[in-house]
Amino acid sequence: MVSEKWVSAILLLQLCYTGCGFCEKILVWPCDMSHWLNLKIILEKLTERGHEVTVLVPSQNFIIDHNKPSSLNFEVMPASQDRETAENVLNEFLDLSVNVMPSLSPWQSAKKLQEFFLQISGNLKLQCESVVYNQSVMKKLQEANYNVMIIDPVMPCGELIAEFLRVPFVYTLRLSLGSTMEKYCGKLPVPPSYVPVAMAGLIDKMTFLERVKNLILSIFFDFWLQQYDTQLWDQFYSEALGRPTTLCETMGKAEIWLIRTYWDFEFPRPYLPNFEFVGGLHCKPAKPLPKEMEEFVQSSGEDGIVVFSLGSMVKNLTEEKANLIASALAQIPQKVLWRYKGKNPVTLGANTQLYDWLPQNDLLGHPKAKAFITHGGTNGIYEAIYHGVPMVGVPMFADQPDNIAHMKAKGAAVEVNINTMTSADLLNALRTVINEPSYKENAMKLSRIHHDQPVKPLDRAVFWIEFVMRHKGAKHLRPAAHDLTWFQYHSLDVIGFLLACVATAVFLVTKCCLFSCQKFGKTGKKKKRE
């Protein structure tokens, strides 16, 4: 009789070979906070399909818990800074984002964000050095014979490790600062006439003055603003690899770019074959709420509920701002569930409950959900799209103004400025999205578009990662633009050659005409004398 142990082993092997047809090794270079929440969904799906997934993480993290039992393997590296320093850096970033950047112009805001990234470049480089210059770690990684790397490019270094290990790599990201990463490293076409520059808060249908602004911002981002200290990283990558290279050149070797949006969110624009859309891959049907929360939701009656969250990072609203918000919420008939960790506002109404954490997806999927107040993070917006809930946007930094601009253009959101808003502004915005049917109708339209896909976003992401493993890359999807210099890409050498030909032709024609005129003049004078 076959023992239970052997039966389990046979079932496990069968699961592996029927699930994906092959089981491979995957190495991951992640980014913490909300980026990890999105990436983790992909990794867990890959482990379900029988793949072995190892995540490279520093010993100090905010959300990535490498001590918790998991289907993922964690390779822990020494942290480049202690917990206290890391928290100070995060708090500085949050203070900058919440209290400084909302009052600045797009280019000033982008400049502030750049200054912050330049400030932490040294720490990021130290973290990278702790891996690539650690012989025991690199030897262990090389001996593991990984088949692919999955990288969040917000944190440089992953592509350098992939280069050392000689494994193909896949990026997972949302559009970056100024779109310079996708534009120059991914060679993505970005016509400024109708593709809005990141952080400008513009849409694809621009007025003449908006196109002027978009072009100026595009030039500003291209020549005066860099997301990273490129000189530092270019030099480091060249020294580490022992040959001249750049950060962008190395990033350009990505086989597939998994973009965390879709056409329910994006404006139509040109993309390349190795760019794939997987927006909303983390979304899923709502589960039942905890008993006490469900009772509070049901007590709302026909008025329904409003879900309010500014994401996992924003915790430091000023008392004045919190009281202003609470005062507005107290004036609506809906019950409000607000994720908030600060001091209880004195203006808090009886209809509002504060929570340290909210099951956001389950609340947005509840039949009584009427509106979602959001900072404009991509994860939260996609949960609202998935469930067809209209939004009130309170964007603060990075891609949030753009995200809310997209939702406004599609008629599914109203925006309020967190820096200048009054209680009346927030109240009017809430009443608008709740009481005007068009906002709910447009949100439901986006939801139907999102659900009407031939392949689910998560399955699409997993397919392309496995595709890269099966074929050891996807070079047939990589545009030849990567092999051209900037002047070849813009055909400046061809234009120069054609101009030289035209100039030569004009010169020769002019010379011939002058010669003919001179000859004709001499002949005419000779005949006249005769």
C-alpha positions as CSV (number, residue, x, y, z in Angstrom):
1,M,0.0,0.0,0.0
2,V,1.4,3.4,-1.0
3,S,2.1,5.7,2.1
4,E,0.5,9.1,2.5
5,K,4.0,10.7,2.1
6,W,4.4,9.2,-1.4
7,V,0.8,10.1,-2.4
8,S,1.6,13.8,-1.3
9,A,4.8,13.8,-3.3
10,I,3.1,12.4,-6.4
11,L,0.3,15.0,-6.1
12,L,2.8,17.8,-5.7
13,L,4.7,16.7,-8.8
14,Q,1.5,16.4,-10.8
15,L,0.5,20.0,-9.6
16,C,3.8,21.3,-10.8
17,Y,3.7,19.7,-14.3
18,T,0.0,20.3,-14.9
19,G,0.1,23.9,-13.5
20,C,2.9,25.4,-15.6
21,G,4.5,22.5,-17.5
22,F,7.8,23.3,-16.0
23,C,9.2,24.6,-12.7
24,E,11.9,27.2,-12.7
25,K,13.8,29.5,-10.4
26,I,13.0,33.2,-10.1
27,L,15.0,35.9,-8.4
28,V,13.3,39.1,-7.3
29,W,14.6,42.6,-6.7
30,P,11.6,44.4,-5.1
31,C,10.6,47.9,-3.8
32,D,9.0,48.3,-0.4
33,M,5.7,49.9,0.5
34,S,2.7,49.9,-2.0
35,H,5.0,48.6,-4.8
36,W,5.5,45.4,-2.8
37,L,1.7,44.9,-2.3
38,N,1.3,44.7,-6.1
39,L,4.4,42.6,-6.8
40,K,3.6,40.1,-4.1
41,I,0.4,39.0,-5.9
42,I,2.4,38.1,-9.0
43,L,5.0,36.2,-6.9
44,E,2.5,34.2,-5.0
45,K,0.8,33.2,-8.2
46,L,4.1,32.0,-9.6
47,T,4.7,29.8,-6.5
48,E,1.2,28.4,-6.9
49,R,2.3,27.3,-10.4
50,G,5.3,25.4,-9.0
51,H,8.1,27.9,-9.5
52,E,10.7,28.6,-6.8
53,V,10.7,32.3,-6.0
54,T,13.5,34.0,-4.0
55,V,13.3,37.6,-3.0
56,L,16.4,39.7,-2.2
57,V,15.5,42.0,0.7
58,P,17.5,44.2,3.1
59,S,17.1,43.3,6.8
60,Q,15.1,46.5,7.5
61,N,11.8,46.9,5.7
62,F,8.5,48.6,6.3
63,I,6.0,46.2,4.7
64,I,8.0,43.3,3.4
65,D,8.0,40.8,6.3
66,H,10.7,38.2,5.7
67,N,10.2,36.6,9.1
68,K,6.6,35.7,8.4
69,P,5.9,32.1,7.1
70,S,5.5,32.4,3.3
71,S,5.6,30.4,0.1
72,L,8.3,32.8,-1.0
73,N,12.0,32.4,-0.1
74,F,13.8,35.5,1.3
75,E,17.5,36.1,0.8
76,V,18.2,38.8,3.5
77,M,21.0,41.3,2.9
78,P,22.5,43.7,5.4
79,A,20.6,47.0,5.4
80,S,22.5,50.1,4.3
81,Q,20.9,52.1,7.2
82,D,19.4,51.3,10.6
83,R,15.6,51.3,11.3
84,E,15.6,54.8,12.9
85,T,17.4,56.4,10.0
86,A,15.1,54.6,7.5
87,E,12.0,55.9,9.4
88,N,13.5,59.4,9.4
89,V,14.0,59.3,5.7
90,L,10.4,58.0,5.2
91,N,9.0,60.7,7.4
92,E,10.9,63.4,5.6
93,F,9.6,62.1,2.3
94,L,6.0,62.0,3.7
95,D,6.3,65.6,5.1
96,L,7.6,66.8,1.7
97,S,4.8,65.0,-0.1
98,V,1.9,66.0,2.1
99,N,2.9,69.5,3.3
100,V,5.3,70.9,0.7
101,M,4.7,69.5,-2.8
102,P,1.0,70.0,-3.2
103,S,1.5,73.8,-3.1
104,L,4.2,73.7,-5.8
105,S,4.0,73.9,-9.6
106,P,4.6,70.7,-11.5
107,W,8.3,71.4,-12.3
108,Q,9.0,72.7,-8.8
109,S,7.3,69.5,-7.4
110,A,9.4,67.3,-9.8
111,K,12.5,69.2,-8.7
112,K,11.8,68.6,-5.0
113,L,11.2,64.9,-5.7
114,Q,14.5,64.7,-7.7
115,E,16.4,66.4,-4.8
116,F,15.0,63.7,-2.4
117,F,16.1,60.9,-4.8
118,L,19.5,62.4,-5.2
119,Q,19.8,62.7,-1.4
120,I,19.2,59.0,-0.9
121,S,21.3,57.8,-3.9
122,G,24.2,57.1,-1.6
123,N,22.2,54.8,0.6
124,L,20.8,53.0,-2.5
125,K,24.3,52.6,-3.8
126,L,25.5,51.1,-0.5
127,Q,22.6,48.6,-0.6
128,C,23.6,47.6,-4.1
129,E,27.3,47.3,-3.2
130,S,26.4,45.0,-0.3
131,V,25.2,42.5,-2.9
132,V,27.3,42.8,-6.0
133,Y,30.6,43.2,-4.1
134,N,29.8,40.5,-1.6
135,Q,31.5,37.4,-3.1
136,S,29.7,34.9,-0.9
137,V,26.2,36.3,-1.8
138,M,27.0,36.5,-5.5
139,K,28.5,33.0,-5.5
140,K,25.3,31.7,-3.9
141,L,23.1,33.5,-6.4
142,Q,25.2,32.2,-9.3
143,E,25.1,28.6,-8.1
144,A,21.3,28.8,-7.8
145,N,21.0,29.1,-11.7
146,Y,18.0,31.4,-11.8
147,N,16.0,31.4,-15.0
148,V,14.7,35.0,-14.8
149,M,14.7,38.1,-12.6
150,I,11.7,40.2,-11.8
151,I,12.7,43.8,-10.9
152,D,11.0,46.9,-9.7
153,P,13.1,49.6,-11.4
154,V,12.3,52.3,-8.8
155,M,15.3,50.8,-6.9
156,P,18.4,50.7,-9.1
157,C,20.7,47.6,-8.9
158,G,18.4,44.7,-9.9
159,E,19.4,45.0,-13.6
160,L,23.1,45.1,-12.6
161,I,22.6,41.8,-10.6
162,A,20.9,40.3,-13.6
163,E,23.8,41.3,-15.8
164,F,26.3,39.6,-13.4
165,L,24.1,36.4,-13.3
166,R,23.5,36.5,-17.0
167,V,19.8,36.0,-16.7
168,P,17.0,37.7,-18.6
169,F,14.9,40.1,-16.5
170,V,11.4,41.5,-16.5
171,Y,10.4,45.0,-15.1
172,T,7.2,45.7,-13.3
173,L,6.3,49.3,-12.8
174,R,4.0,52.3,-13.1
175,L,5.2,55.2,-15.3
176,S,8.1,57.0,-13.7
177,L,9.2,60.7,-13.1
178,G,8.9,62.5,-16.3
179,S,8.6,59.2,-18.2
180,T,12.3,59.4,-18.8
181,M,12.8,55.8,-17.7
182,E,10.4,54.4,-20.3
183,K,11.3,57.0,-22.9
184,Y,15.0,56.7,-23.0
185,C,15.7,53.3,-21.4
186,G,12.7,51.5,-22.8
187,K,12.7,53.5,-26.1
188,L,9.0,54.2,-25.7
189,P,7.7,56.9,-28.2
190,V,6.4,59.9,-26.3
191,P,4.9,62.5,-28.8
192,P,4.5,65.7,-26.6
193,S,1.6,66.9,-28.8
194,Y,-0.8,64.4,-27.2
195,V,1.1,62.3,-24.6
196,P,1.0,64.2,-21.2
197,V,4.3,64.5,-19.4
198,A,4.3,62.8,-16.0
199,M,3.3,64.9,-13.0
200,A,1.8,67.7,-15.2
201,G,-1.8,66.7,-14.4
202,L,-2.7,67.1,-18.1
203,I,-4.8,64.9,-20.4
204,D,-4.4,63.7,-24.0
205,K,-6.7,66.3,-25.5
206,M,-4.8,69.5,-24.7
207,T,-5.4,73.1,-25.7
208,F,-2.7,75.1,-27.5
209,L,-1.4,76.6,-24.2
210,E,-1.4,73.1,-22.5
211,R,0.6,71.7,-25.4
212,V,3.1,74.6,-24.9
213,K,3.3,73.7,-21.2
214,N,3.6,70.0,-22.0
215,L,6.5,70.6,-24.5
216,I,8.3,72.9,-22.1
217,L,8.0,70.3,-19.3
218,S,9.1,67.6,-21.6
219,I,12.3,69.5,-22.5
220,F,12.8,70.4,-18.8
221,F,12.5,66.7,-17.8
222,D,14.8,65.6,-20.6
223,F,17.7,68.0,-20.1
224,W,17.5,69.3,-16.5
225,L,15.7,66.7,-14.5
226,Q,16.9,63.1,-13.8
227,Q,15.2,60.7,-11.5
228,Y,18.6,59.4,-10.3
229,D,22.1,60.7,-10.0
230,T,22.9,59.2,-13.4
231,Q,26.6,60.2,-13.2
232,L,26.9,58.2,-9.9
233,W,25.1,55.2,-11.3
234,D,26.8,55.2,-14.7
235,Q,30.2,55.3,-13.0
236,F,29.2,52.6,-10.5
237,Y,27.8,50.2,-13.2
238,S,30.9,50.7,-15.4
239,E,33.3,50.0,-12.5
240,A,31.3,47.0,-11.3
241,L,31.0,45.4,-14.8
242,G,34.6,46.4,-15.9
243,R,33.4,48.1,-19.1
244,P,31.9,51.4,-20.1
245,T,28.1,51.4,-19.7
246,T,25.3,53.4,-18.3
247,L,22.3,52.8,-16.0
248,C,19.9,53.4,-18.9
249,E,21.7,51.1,-21.3
250,T,21.6,48.3,-18.7
251,M,17.9,49.0,-18.0
252,G,17.2,48.9,-21.8
253,K,18.1,45.2,-21.7
254,A,14.8,44.3,-20.0
255,E,12.9,41.6,-21.9
256,I,9.4,42.7,-20.9
257,W,8.0,45.8,-19.2
258,L,4.9,45.0,-17.2
259,I,3.0,48.3,-16.8
260,R,0.6,48.4,-13.9
261,T,-2.2,50.1,-15.9
262,Y,-4.6,49.2,-18.7
263,W,-6.8,51.0,-21.3
264,D,-9.5,51.6,-18.7
265,F,-7.1,54.0,-17.1
266,E,-4.6,55.1,-19.8
267,F,-5.1,57.5,-22.7
268,P,-4.5,55.9,-26.1
269,R,-0.8,56.3,-27.0
270,P,1.9,54.4,-28.9
271,Y,3.5,51.4,-27.1
272,L,6.0,48.8,-28.0
273,P,5.6,45.0,-28.3
274,N,7.6,44.3,-25.2
275,F,5.4,46.6,-23.1
276,E,2.4,44.7,-21.5
277,F,-0.5,46.0,-19.5
278,V,-1.4,44.3,-16.2
279,G,-3.3,47.0,-14.4
280,G,-5.6,45.8,-11.6
281,L,-3.9,42.4,-11.2
282,H,-4.4,42.7,-7.5
283,C,-8.1,43.2,-7.6
284,K,-10.6,40.5,-6.7
285,P,-14.2,40.0,-5.7
286,A,-15.1,41.4,-2.3
287,K,-15.1,39.1,0.8
288,P,-17.5,39.4,3.8
289,L,-16.6,42.2,6.2
290,P,-15.8,41.7,9.9
291,K,-19.0,41.5,11.9
292,E,-18.7,44.9,13.7
293,M,-17.8,46.7,10.4
294,E,-20.6,45.0,8.5
295,E,-23.1,46.2,11.2
296,F,-21.8,49.7,10.9
297,V,-22.1,49.5,7.1
298,Q,-25.6,48.1,7.3
299,S,-26.7,50.9,9.6
300,S,-26.2,53.4,6.7
301,G,-29.5,52.3,5.2
302,E,-30.3,53.6,1.7
303,D,-27.6,56.3,2.0
304,G,-24.8,53.9,1.8
305,I,-21.1,54.4,2.8
306,V,-18.1,56.4,1.8
307,V,-14.6,54.8,2.0
308,F,-11.7,57.1,2.8
309,S,-8.1,56.2,2.7
310,L,-4.9,58.1,1.8
311,G,-2.9,54.9,1.4
312,S,-0.4,53.1,3.6
313,M,2.2,55.9,3.7
314,V,0.3,59.0,4.6
315,K,-0.2,59.3,8.4
316,N,0.9,62.8,9.3
317,L,-2.1,65.1,8.4
318,T,-2.0,68.2,10.5
319,E,-4.7,68.6,13.2
320,E,-6.1,71.6,11.2
321,K,-6.4,69.5,8.0
322,A,-7.9,66.5,9.9
323,N,-10.6,68.7,11.5
324,L,-11.4,70.4,8.2
325,I,-11.9,66.9,6.6
326,A,-13.9,65.6,9.5
327,S,-16.2,68.6,9.5
328,A,-17.0,68.0,5.8
329,L,-17.6,64.2,6.4
330,A,-20.0,65.0,9.3
331,Q,-22.3,66.9,6.9
332,I,-23.2,64.0,4.6
333,P,-25.9,61.4,5.3
334,Q,-23.6,58.5,4.4
335,K,-21.6,56.5,6.9
336,V,-17.9,57.0,6.5
337,L,-15.1,54.5,7.2
338,W,-11.8,56.5,7.4
339,R,-8.4,55.0,7.6
340,Y,-6.6,57.4,10.0
341,K,-4.0,57.0,12.8
342,G,-3.7,60.5,14.1
343,K,-5.4,62.3,17.0
344,N,-9.2,62.1,16.8
345,P,-10.5,65.3,15.2
346,V,-12.7,67.4,17.4
347,T,-15.1,67.9,14.5
348,L,-15.6,64.1,14.0
349,G,-19.2,63.4,13.3
350,A,-21.3,60.5,14.6
351,N,-21.4,59.1,11.0
352,T,-17.7,58.6,10.8
353,Q,-15.6,55.7,12.2
354,L,-11.8,55.8,12.3
355,Y,-9.7,52.7,11.6
356,D,-6.0,51.9,11.7
357,W,-6.6,49.6,8.7
358,L,-9.4,49.0,6.3
359,P,-10.2,46.0,4.1
360,Q,-10.4,48.5,1.2
361,N,-11.2,46.1,-1.6
362,D,-14.0,44.5,0.3
363,L,-15.5,47.8,1.3
364,L,-15.4,49.1,-2.3
365,G,-17.0,45.9,-3.5
366,H,-19.8,46.2,-0.9
367,P,-23.2,47.0,-2.5
368,K,-23.5,50.1,-0.2
369,A,-20.3,51.8,-1.4
370,K,-21.2,55.2,-2.9
371,A,-17.9,57.0,-3.1
372,F,-14.2,56.5,-2.5
373,I,-12.0,59.4,-1.2
374,T,-8.5,58.6,-2.4
375,H,-5.0,60.1,-2.7
376,G,-4.8,58.7,-6.2
377,G,-2.5,55.7,-5.7
378,T,-2.7,53.3,-8.6
379,N,-3.6,50.3,-6.4
380,G,-6.6,52.1,-4.8
381,I,-7.8,53.6,-8.1
382,Y,-7.9,50.1,-9.7
383,E,-9.9,48.7,-6.8
384,A,-12.4,51.5,-7.4
385,I,-12.4,50.8,-11.1
386,Y,-12.8,47.1,-10.6
387,H,-15.9,47.6,-8.4
388,G,-17.3,50.6,-10.3
389,V,-17.1,53.2,-7.5
390,P,-16.8,56.9,-8.3
391,M,-13.9,58.9,-6.6
392,V,-13.0,62.1,-4.9
393,G,-9.3,62.6,-5.6
394,V,-7.0,64.3,-3.1
395,P,-3.6,63.9,-4.9
396,M,-0.4,64.9,-3.2
397,F,2.8,63.8,-5.0
398,A,4.5,61.7,-7.7
399,D,2.0,60.1,-10.1
400,Q,-1.1,60.9,-8.0
401,P,-2.1,64.2,-9.8
402,D,-1.8,62.3,-13.1
403,N,-3.9,59.4,-11.9
404,I,-6.7,61.6,-10.7
405,A,-6.5,63.7,-14.0
406,H,-7.1,60.4,-15.9
407,M,-10.2,59.6,-13.7
408,K,-11.5,63.2,-14.1
409,A,-11.1,63.0,-17.9
410,K,-13.1,59.8,-17.9
411,G,-15.8,61.3,-15.8
412,A,-15.4,59.0,-12.8
413,A,-13.8,61.5,-10.3
414,V,-13.8,65.0,-8.9
415,E,-10.5,66.5,-7.6
416,V,-9.9,68.7,-4.6
417,N,-6.6,70.4,-3.7
418,I,-5.4,69.2,-0.3
419,N,-3.4,72.4,0.2
420,T,-6.2,74.9,-0.5
421,M,-9.4,73.0,0.0
422,T,-12.1,74.1,2.5
423,S,-14.7,71.9,4.2
424,A,-17.2,73.2,1.6
425,D,-14.9,72.1,-1.2
426,L,-14.7,68.5,0.0
427,L,-18.4,68.5,0.9
428,N,-19.4,69.7,-2.6
429,A,-17.1,67.2,-4.2
430,L,-18.6,64.3,-2.2
431,R,-22.2,65.5,-3.0
432,T,-21.3,65.7,-6.7
433,V,-20.0,62.2,-7.1
434,I,-22.7,60.6,-4.9
435,N,-25.7,62.5,-6.2
436,E,-24.9,63.1,-9.9
437,P,-25.7,59.8,-11.7
438,S,-23.1,60.3,-14.5
439,Y,-20.2,59.7,-12.1
440,K,-21.5,56.3,-11.1
441,E,-22.4,55.5,-14.7
442,N,-18.8,56.4,-15.9
443,A,-17.3,54.4,-13.0
444,M,-19.4,51.3,-14.0
445,K,-18.3,51.8,-17.7
446,L,-14.7,51.7,-16.7
447,S,-15.4,48.6,-14.6
448,R,-17.0,46.8,-17.6
449,I,-14.0,47.7,-19.8
450,H,-11.7,46.4,-17.1
451,H,-13.5,43.1,-16.8
452,D,-14.0,42.6,-20.5
453,Q,-10.5,41.3,-21.3
454,P,-9.5,38.1,-23.0
455,V,-7.0,37.3,-20.3
456,K,-7.0,38.5,-16.7
457,P,-4.2,40.9,-15.8
458,L,-2.6,38.6,-13.3
459,D,-2.6,35.7,-15.7
460,R,-1.1,38.0,-18.4
461,A,1.7,39.0,-16.1
462,V,2.4,35.4,-15.2
463,F,2.3,34.3,-18.9
464,W,4.9,36.8,-20.0
465,I,7.2,36.0,-17.1
466,E,6.9,32.3,-18.0
467,F,7.3,33.2,-21.7
468,V,10.7,34.8,-20.9
469,M,11.7,31.7,-19.0
470,R,10.6,29.3,-21.7
471,H,12.4,31.2,-24.5
472,K,15.3,32.5,-22.4
473,G,14.3,36.0,-23.3
474,A,12.1,37.9,-25.7
475,K,14.6,39.6,-28.0
476,H,12.3,39.3,-31.0
477,L,10.1,41.9,-29.2
478,R,12.9,44.3,-28.5
479,P,13.0,47.3,-30.9
480,A,16.1,48.1,-32.9
481,A,16.0,51.6,-31.4
482,H,18.2,50.3,-28.5
483,D,21.0,49.8,-31.0
484,L,20.9,53.3,-32.3
485,T,22.6,56.5,-31.0
486,W,20.4,59.4,-30.2
487,F,21.2,61.2,-33.5
488,Q,20.5,58.0,-35.5
489,Y,17.2,57.5,-33.6
490,H,16.0,60.9,-34.7
491,S,17.5,60.4,-38.2
492,L,19.8,63.5,-37.7
493,D,22.5,61.8,-39.6
494,V,20.1,61.1,-42.5
495,I,18.8,64.6,-42.4
496,G,22.3,66.0,-42.3
497,F,23.3,63.8,-45.3
498,L,20.2,65.0,-47.3
499,L,20.8,68.6,-46.4
500,A,24.4,68.2,-47.5
501,C,23.2,66.7,-50.8
502,V,20.8,69.5,-51.3
503,A,23.4,72.1,-50.4
504,T,25.9,70.5,-52.9
505,A,23.2,70.4,-55.6
506,V,22.3,74.0,-55.0
507,F,26.0,74.9,-55.0
508,L,26.7,73.1,-58.3
509,V,23.6,74.5,-60.0
510,T,24.5,78.0,-58.8
511,K,28.1,77.6,-60.0
512,C,26.8,76.3,-63.4
513,C,24.4,79.2,-63.7
514,L,27.2,81.7,-62.8
515,F,29.5,80.1,-65.3
516,S,26.9,80.1,-68.0
517,C,26.0,83.7,-67.3
518,Q,29.6,84.8,-67.4
519,K,30.2,82.8,-70.6
520,F,27.0,84.3,-72.2
521,G,28.1,87.8,-71.1
522,K,31.5,87.4,-72.8
523,T,30.0,86.0,-75.9
524,G,27.4,88.8,-76.1
525,K,30.1,91.5,-75.7
526,K,32.2,89.9,-78.4
527,K,29.3,89.9,-80.9
528,K,28.4,93.5,-80.0
529,R,32.0,94.6,-80.9
530,E,31.8,92.8,-84.2
